[in-house]
Amino acid sequence: MTKRTLPLSQQLCFALYSANNAMGQLYRPLLAELGLTYPQYLVMLALWERDALSVGELGKSLVLESNTLTPLLKRMEAADFVMRNRDKDDERVVIVSLTDKGRQLEEKAHDIGICVIRKAEDDAVDLLALRDQIFELADRLRGTE
């Protein structure tokens, strides 16, 4: 008897992939109004939470390698959302900080996260529980739990 894989519709990886695509489609027009891509929005969220992070800290927060993050940050710097400066104590470390324009963008972006709750027509508590389950799954898959 030949072993068969689960059908696509029963694959957890596909459900997460599909949800990620749907999230991107929902966010894309909202972020376009701000001049941001989704990965740039994630960088901004991290910096609005705590400004002046090293590229390494930012990469750890976003689960991105520096070779992926650096071109993204260069585009954001060109758009005047962030600035990159060498650390005074260790020139190998690059610190990413918000510009005035980047700080002002936070108010405009305030309601973007709420759009998911509205679109999903779901209870915020249920969505927060789902979020926590997904984070826990990611930690287990990475072996960091």
Secondary structure, 3 states (H helix, E strand, C coil): CCCCCCCHHHCHHHHHHHHHHHHHHHHHHHHHCCCCCHHHHHHHHHHHHCCCEEHHHHHHHHCCCHHHHHHHHHHHHHCCCEEEEECCCCCCCEEEEECHHHHHHHHHHCCCCHHHHHHHCCCHHHHHHHHHHHHHHHHHHHCCC
